[in-house]
Amino acid sequence: MTASVPPDDPARELTVARPSDDASLKHIALVGDIYTILVSGEQTNGRYCLIDMQVPPGGGPPPHRHDFEEMFTLIEGQLRFTFRGEETIVNAGETVNVPANAPHFFHNISDKPARMYCMCTPAGQEEFFLRVADPVPSVNSAPPHLTEAEMAERGKLAQELAPEYHTELL
């Protein structure tokens, strides 16, 4: 009889993300938010990635969609998720799952920073973010002040790379 579960792969290691003291974690600024890559696709054999997102008041991404699942667990704050044109208020302690291919975006509607974990499956979104965002030293860093020309350049790069990462900016 053959086991239905493949044997353990000893080449894969346990991953423990310690955002408060792990200097190896990558922190990036994207659309005014600060994201920390907690677990990358490289660490999960491409199965998923986990991103810690710090979203300032009024912050959040533009409308978009992609062909992978995305799940958000809000730890602090309050967000307005717009999913297929309908708005839903999400509070700390709540989780939202965005099905693949559905148009969506979110905004922090509170007067305090919001914090959430975002899991994408399969992985790859973190690689897109790393290519279009600006590195910052820590999760507590302020996003860099970009000129209008620099913001336009980032937007153009995101539009060019989006199809490679199965994403459409709407």
N, C-alpha and C positions, 0 to 999 in steps of 0.2 A: 504494500500500500504506500502511495506517495503522499507526503505531507502537502497540504494546500497552501501553507505559508512557506516562502522561500527561507533558506537558512540565513542566520544572522551574518551580516557583512562586517567582520572585525576591522575593516579599513575605515569604517565610519565611526566618528567619535561623538561622545556626548557634547552637546552645546549648552552652555550656560551663559545667558546674557545678563551682565551686571552693568546697567547703564550709568550708575552713579560712579563707578570706579574702573571701568574697562576702557583703557586708552586705545584699544584696537578697533573700537566701534567707529563707524563712519557717521558723521553729522553733516547734514547739508541744509542749505536754505533754498526753498523753492516756493515761488509765488508769495513770498513773505512769511511762509511757515518754516518751522525747523523740524526736520525729520532725522531720526536716528535709525539706522539699519540694525535691528536687534539680531535677526536671524536671516541669513542670505540663502538664496537658492543653491549656492555652492555648498553650503552646510547641510542642506536637506536633499541633496541629489535632485534638485529641480522641482521638488514636490510643492513647496510653498516658500514664501518669505514673510517676515514679520517686521513691521515698521512702527516705531513710536512716533506719533505725530503731535507736535505742539502747534496749535493754531491760534493766532492772536485775535482779539475782537475784530470782527469784520472780515477775517481771513478765510481762505478756502480756495480750492481749485476752480478753474472755469468748467463749463459743461463739457463732458466727454463720455466715451464708452469704450469698452475693450472686451475681448473675447475670453476673459478669465473671470473667475469668481473673486469677489472682494468682500471681506467682512470687517466691520469696524466695531470695536467695543469702546464706548466713551467712558473714560475714567474720571474726568473733571470737566465741568462746563455744560454748555447747552448748544446744540447745533440744529440748523434747519437743513434737512436733506431734501433735495428735489430729485425725485425719481419718476421718470417718464412724465415729467411736467407737473406732478402732484407733490405738494410739500408735506413733510412730516417733521415734527419737533422731536428731537432725541435728547434725553437727559443722562447725566452721569449714572452709570450702572447698567445702561441699556446697550443692546447689541443690534446692529443692522447688517443684513446680508444683501449685497447687490448682485443679482444674477448676471451672468455673462451677457454681453451685448446690449444691456439696457442703458439708455442715456441717464446720466445722473451728475450731481455735484452737491457740495455742501458749503455752508457758511456758518461761522461762529456768530451767533446772534446775542451773546452775552457780553458784558463789559469786562470780562476776565478771560485770560487765555483758556482754551479748551485743550484737553489732552486725550488722545485715544490710541489704541493699538489697531493697526490695519494689517490683516492677513490676506495675501493674494495667493491663489492657487490655480494653476501652477505658478512657480516663481518667474521672475523676469521684470516685474514692475520696478523692483529696486535697482536693477541695472539701468533702466530707462532714466529713473530719477538721478542716479549717479552721473549720467552723461549730460543731463541738461541743467543740473543744479549747481550751486556754488558751495564748495566745502566751507564749513565753519569749525572752529576749534572744539566746541562743546554744545551740549543740549541747551545750555544757558546763554549761548551767544545770540546777539541780535543779528538779524539778516543784514547782509551788506546793503548799503544805499546804492542803488543802481540808477544810472542816468536813463533817460528815455531811450537813447540809442542802445544801451546795454540791455534794457528790458525787451526792446524790439528784436535784438539779436538772439536773446534766450527764447523768445516766442517762435522765431523763425527756425531755430535749431530743433525745438520741440516738435513743430509741425513736420519738419523733414524726417526726424527719427521715429515719430509716432507709429507709422505703418510697420517698421521693423519690430516694434514691441506690441503689435496687435492692438493698437490704440488709435482712436479717432477723436481729435479735438473738435468739438462742435461750435 
